[in-house]
Amino acid sequence: MNDVTEPHSVWLMPQSDVAAQLSALNAELSAAGAGPVFAPHLTLLGDLEGAPEASAAICADLFSGSGVIEGRINAVRTGPAYFMALYAEVPLPEGRLAARAALIQRLERPAAQGFTPHISLAYGPDAPAMRHRFEGALEGLVGMRVVFDHLAIARSAKSIPERDWQVLQKIYL
């Protein structure tokens, strides 16, 4: 990476075992018509403008060496928003929400309202209809332990097609 300005996001990434399980489910949902395939992630901040390298340095300062983040999927939900059409809600510990708030402040972003920590399972208008078709697999996620072991600075934004999203840098917790 360098100091070139481009749209990017900060993602929390699950450990490989959970990532593989969620990726397989996303691929099944996608094959059934529920939007594109994408890497499972929890977006801490999205649609950032500026240099990804600068965001990575701030993230490293706030999160590097802080330890893994453990959570549990407490519900599978649907919604009208494209990027929250079908998702697994994963509450984060208060201390990690405070670190997110510090990240917002250091990046000089306005405080976002209504943050719902989640891992999307499928995007798009057809995703909610898949809930009933895949009900067993989706309900089986409730209670699942999710361990996030690194952050990703990703070339991703609402303006970038999902097929072009790319992890630029990893920051281990």
WOLIN-V87558 format. One record per helix or strand of 2 or more residues. SS is the DSSP state (hx for helix, st for strand). FROM is the first residue (numbers start at 1). TO is the last residue. If there is no record, write none. Layout:
ss:from:to
SS:FROM:TO
SS:FROM:TO
//
This chain:
ss:from:to
st:8:14
hx:16:31
st:42:48
hx:52:63
st:69:78
hx:82:84
st:86:90
hx:94:106
st:118:122
hx:130:133
hx:135:139
st:145:155
hx:162:164
st:166:172
//
